[in-house]
């Protein structure tokens, strides 16, 4: 049974698949989710193979603004890709606190992420007493992105 965070992430992926155009081939709704725990990406365009990551968050009911930061995933594979010059687009999906009402979908292109590596902030490794001791995650520092680097996808404006 998926956790609440996993269920929210799945809803975010489904929202992108339902509402987004592929940034590469511009087809409407071509995205398909990848298998759970696929490294560094969540969806693929079934037509052109474009890969992207999806991060989903709950937004306070009094605002539709994106948060300044979002938890990422494992730092090591992300860092290895960055060193190799491989960046994937990022879709940020915002739901209301209920986790069901879609408020917005934004897209950050790979070239913007490559130009602002300060967006990726490694977290402290998990303590020795943790279940996955030594594991290191990272945080997406959305506040580091230039405003022109975040494109609103839904609702179209």
HELIX and SHEET records of a PDB file:
HELIX    1   1 UNK A    4  UNK A   19  1                                  16    
HELIX    2   2 UNK A   75  UNK A   83  1                                   9    
HELIX    3   3 UNK A  110  UNK A  115  1                                   6    
HELIX    4   4 UNK A  117  UNK A  119  5                                   3    
HELIX    5   5 UNK A  142  UNK A  144  5                                   3    
HELIX    6   6 UNK A  147  UNK A  149  5                                   3    
SHEET    1   A 6 UNK A  31  UNK A  33  0                                        
SHEET    2   A 6 UNK A  43  UNK A  45 -1                                        
SHEET    3   A 6 UNK A  51  UNK A  59 -1                                        
SHEET    4   A 6 UNK A  89  UNK A  96  1                                        
SHEET    5   A 6 UNK A 102  UNK A 108 -1                                        
SHEET    6   A 6 UNK A 151  UNK A 154 -1                                        
SHEET    1   B 3 UNK A  69  UNK A  74  0                                        
SHEET    2   B 3 UNK A 137  UNK A 141 -1                                        
SHEET    3   B 3 UNK A 120  UNK A 122 -1                                        
END                                                                             
